[in-house]
């Protein structure tokens, strides 16, 4: 992985926010505490979010650095996904992964959210214990919990492709990156903690060091959709059966692999 020092050579401390909404990730990595804080304050104040996006710092950060605009690699269906997966396009030995979107009060059909992950619109950064991003589980039944078992939840299947740069939250490297950040940039750290949902600031630390996926035990938080290959055809909650509280037939959303 590229180090912060390597990135510093490609950026300048004098660079801040570009055109009010764009943020140079290399400049952010190279900046001192005061400059980092100013950059994030600019992002929070000036960066626009879409109607289906969070309004916290992490969502705005992903929008500002341009990652929320990146698209996943789409394939037509599960057969095409299997061909890509077995054809050497996945990252290392990572497994098939499943993402389920849940409906919300303002958007009752989660398909609206699923559509943006099929290449429409910018990425929505969910909140969770391992950063703000799109959460994937290695098991379809486990992923259903992300949709709260709702009839209108929508599940998609995919895998991490060669663009995925993964940091393991249980590894020693992650603990060192996080503690070093808090020690070197205390004002920025406090600002991040106060302007994002709990643990979402993990995303900013990971991105600053060149990682676009956070692994937490067997689960993955995708910070950049381009790190994924996803089957365009998914399943609505109505087909989940009684699993997780859904309704409909008893067939599985996806067969196990």
GIDA-V101692 format. One line per field, one symbol per residue. phi: phi as a letter, one per 40 degrees, with the letter a starting at -180 (. if undefined). burial: b if it has 24 or more other C-alpha atoms within 12 Angstrom, else e. A space follows every 50 residues. Layout:
# GIDA-V101692
phi = ???
burial = ???
This chain:
# GIDA-V101692
phi = .cccccccccbacccbccfgbcbccccccccccccddcccccdccbccbc ccbcbccccccccccgccccbccbbcaccccccccccgcccfbcccbbbb cbcbccbcbcdcccdccchbgccccccacbgcibcbbcbccccddccfgc dccbbbbaacccccbbbcccccccdcccccccccbcccdcccccbacdgc cdccccccbgcbabcbfcbbbccadccbbbcccbbcdcccgccggcbhcc cccaccb
burial = eeebeebbeeeebebbbeeebbbbbbbbbbbbbebbbbbbbbbbebbbbe ebbbbbbbbbbbbbbbbbbbbbbbbeebeebbebbeeebbbeebbbbbbb bbbeeeeebbbbbbbbbbbebbbbbbbbbbbbbbbbbbbbbbbbbbbbbb bbbbbbbbbbbbbbbbbbbeeeebeebbeebeeebeebbebbbebbbebb bbbbbbbbbbbbbbbbeebbbbbbbbbbbbbbbbbbbbbbbebbebeeee ebbbeee
